[in-house]
Amino acid sequence: MLDKVKVQEVLDKVRPSLQADGGDCELINVREDGVVEVRLQGACGSCPMATLTLKAGIERVLKDEIPEVKEVISV
């Protein structure tokens, strides 16, 4: 099972780059099936590049550091 604390620690590593662009991301849930649910906030919530940020940024980093992560979705 995924450790919610570990997921939050990894998210905290990517948050400064999101915040530099006026956005942020909030951890909503870590599901037993390896799916991490986040909510993009601020500028990230309405940015046309949000999907790319989510998949190529947040999801990639989480998968690199926590192999049990299967997917990251925005809720």
Secondary structure, DSSP 4 states (H G I P E B T S, - for coil): ---HHHHHHHHHHHHHHHHHTTEEEEEEEE-TTSEEEEEEEEHHHH-TTHHHIIIIIIIHHHHHH-TT--EEEE-
